[in-house]
Amino acid sequence: MAAPVTRRTRNLVHTDPADVPLQDALDALADPVRRSILRELSAEPDFIRACGTFDLPVSKATASHHFAVLRAAGLLEQADRGPRRLNRLRRAEFEARFPGLLALVLAEGTSR
């Protein structure tokens, strides 16, 4: 499902995971807040969860930064629908670039 293009969305940069260096992917995945965002998104259909619906232990500005880092690392695609910015985990695309890496991150929360 392609994200609709709106004026706000036009300003979003969605990095193709094929263009992401391994170090950038590892840096994005190193933060526990970002990993929790990915785990929550992995359990949802595409473009259902808005950024503001995540219960994160950070300020709104810091949360926005975390979403931007995930987008820049090719892990997220975002689309604006009205006042909400919805998210999609780019699981297949990221898996094609870094086989097994995302699965390790997503399994982290279930192994405790």
Buried (B, 14 or more C-beta within 10 A) or exposed (E): EEBEEEEEBEEBEBBEBEEBEEEBBEBBBEBEBBBBBBBBBBEBEBBEBBBEEBEBEEEEEEBEBBBBBBBBBBBBBBBBEEEBBBBBBBBEBBBEBBEEBBEEBBEBEEEE
